Amino acid sequence: MRGWISLQKQIRNHWLWDDPKYLKAWLDMLMMANYSEVKKPYKDQIVTIKRGEFPSSYRKLGERWGMAKNTVVKFMNRLKADTMIDTHTDFGFTLVKIMNYEKYQSQEGTVTDTVGMTVSDTPAMTVSDTTIIKDNKINKTNKKKGDAKKASPLTLKDRQLKFVEQIKKVGKEQGLPEVEQRKFNNHWGATNQGGKKMRWEMEKVFDMKRRMATWKMNMTAFSWDKDAQVKAPEIQKEIKKVKYICFGCDKVKEVQGEITSNDAFCECGDQFMKPYEYNTMKAKDNSSKNSLQAENPSFLSGNPQSKEKEIKESRGEVLMTDQQILEKLGYAV
C-alpha cells in the first residue's frame, strides 16, 4: 500500500502512547481514513465518504486489531470523549470520522494542533507548536526551492491568553463564578520550574469541560461559606426523673434531677431517700429490731416504741428527737 501519514512527536505525551494496542489501532485508523473524497454505491444509494472518514463496524475492527467487540466499543467511546473521532450510522453502516484530519494531515507548512490534545472539544484550540513530520524527500525539495514556511511557535504568554479565554467561555456555560475561574486559572495555568509549560499542558489528557465541572462540584462540596452552612439544631439534654422513697411511710416521689432541701422531707416528717439508700437503711433497721427482739422476747408485745426506748436507755444509747436529727443534718427547722 502506497502513501504516508503525518505523525507528531508530542504523541509520546498522549495517553495512547502508554498502551501499545491502542496506539496501533489509532495509527491504523489514520491509515484507513480516506485521503480524498470518494463516492461509493451502497444498496440503492450513492454514499459520499469525505476526506478523513472510513466505513467499518466494531466487529470488523475487533477482528482487524485482535480485540473483543466490547474492548473496541470502549476504545472508540474514549476517542469520542477526547474529541479525536466521531461516528454515525446515517447510511445504515458505521462511518468513522477522524477529527482535525485536515489540521495534522495537511501538507501546507506546519500546524499547531496535536492529536487528541485539545483543551476541550473545540477543534480549533491550539495547544502545541509541534511541526508535522514530512517525507524527507519533500523537505529537501522545499529547502532547495526555499518555499518552506516555518511556523512561528506560540509564546507562553499567547498560550496563557488563549487558556484564559477558554476558561471564561466554559466557565460561563457552566455557571462558575469569576472568583473560581481565577482560582482555576491560577492552578492549571501555573508554569513549571523552567517557565516553558503550564500545568495543564503537562497532563496526558485535559478536557476543560470535565475538569471545570469537577472543580465546581468540589467547590460546592467543600464550601466553607458561613452563610451557606446549615446550623444543626441544638439538642437539649433531657433531665431524667429520679425516684425517692420516704423512710417512714414508704411514700414514693419522683423529682427531676436531685431533690432539694424543700422537698427532702415527707408529710409524715421522715426523710425521702433514693432507692438504694432506702433499702440499706431498712435492712439496718430490721437488723436492729431483730437484735432487740433476741435480747427481749417481749419486745413485740405492748408498745414497740416504748420497749425500744427502754432497751436503748438500758444500753446507755442517746435518743434524739426529730428536731435534733434535722439540726444535726444541717436543716433549719
Rosetta blueprint (number, residue, H / E / L):
1 M L
2 R L
3 G L
4 W L
5 I L
6 S L
7 L L
8 Q L
9 K H
10 Q H
11 I H
12 R H
13 N H
14 H L
15 W H
16 L H
17 W H
18 D H
19 D L
20 P H
21 K H
22 Y H
23 L H
24 K H
25 A H
26 W H
27 L H
28 D H
29 M H
30 L H
31 M H
32 M H
33 A L
34 N L
35 Y L
36 S L
37 E L
38 V E
39 K E
40 K E
41 P E
42 Y E
43 K L
44 D L
45 Q E
46 I E
47 V E
48 T E
49 I E
50 K L
51 R L
52 G L
53 E E
54 F E
55 P E
56 S E
57 S L
58 Y H
59 R H
60 K H
61 L H
62 G H
63 E H
64 R H
65 W H
66 G L
67 M L
68 A L
69 K H
70 N H
71 T H
72 V H
73 V H
74 K H
75 F H
76 M H
77 N H
78 R H
79 L H
80 K H
81 A H
82 D L
83 T L
84 M L
85 I E
86 D E
87 T E
88 H E
89 T L
90 D L
91 F L
92 G L
93 F L
94 T E
95 L E
96 V E
97 K E
98 I E
99 M L
100 N L
101 Y H
102 E H
103 K H
104 Y H
105 Q L
106 S L
107 Q L
108 E L
109 G L
110 T L
111 V L
112 T L
113 D L
114 T L
115 V L
116 G L
117 M L
118 T L
119 V L
120 S L
121 D L
122 T L
123 P L
124 A L
125 M L
126 T L
127 V L
128 S L
129 D L
130 T L
131 T L
132 I L
133 I L
134 K L
135 D L
136 N H
137 K H
138 I H
139 N H
140 K H
141 T H
142 N H
143 K H
144 K H
145 K H
146 G L
147 D L
148 A L
149 K L
150 K L
151 A L
152 S L
153 P L
154 L L
155 T L
156 L H
157 K H
158 D H
159 R H
160 Q H
161 L H
162 K H
163 F H
164 V H
165 E H
166 Q H
167 I H
168 K H
169 K H
170 V H
171 G H
172 K H
173 E H
174 Q H
175 G L
176 L L
177 P L
178 E H
179 V H
180 E H
181 Q H
182 R H
183 K H
184 F H
185 N H
186 N H
187 H H
188 W H
189 G L
190 A L
191 T E
192 N L
193 Q L
194 G L
195 G L
196 K L
197 K L
198 M E
199 R H
200 W H
201 E H
202 M H
203 E L
204 K L
205 V L
206 F L
207 D L
208 M H
209 K H
210 R H
211 R H
212 M H
213 A H
214 T H
215 W H
216 K H
217 M H
218 N H
219 M H
220 T H
221 A H
222 F L
223 S L
224 W L
225 D L
226 K L
227 D L
228 A L
229 Q L
230 V L
231 K L
232 A L
233 P L
234 E L
235 I L
236 Q L
237 K L
238 E L
239 I L
240 K L
241 K E
242 V E
243 K E
244 Y E
245 I E
246 C E
247 F L
248 G L
249 C L
250 D L
251 K L
252 V E
253 K E
254 E E
255 V E
256 Q E
257 G L
258 E L
259 I L
260 T L
261 S H
262 N H
263 D H
264 A L
265 F E
266 C L
267 E L
268 C L
269 G L
270 D L
271 Q E
272 F E
273 M E
274 K L
275 P H
276 Y H
277 E H
278 Y H
279 N H
280 T H
281 M H
282 K H
283 A H
284 K H
285 D H
286 N H
287 S H
288 S H
289 K H
290 N H
291 S H
292 L H
293 Q H
294 A H
295 E H
296 N L
297 P H
298 S H
299 F H
300 L H
301 S L
302 G L
303 N L
304 P H
305 Q H
306 S H
307 K H
308 E H
309 K H
310 E H
311 I H
312 K H
313 E H
314 S H
315 R H
316 G L
317 E L
318 V L
319 L L
320 M L
321 T L
322 D H
323 Q H
324 Q H
325 I H
326 L H
327 E H
328 K H
329 L H
330 G L
331 Y L
332 A L
333 V L
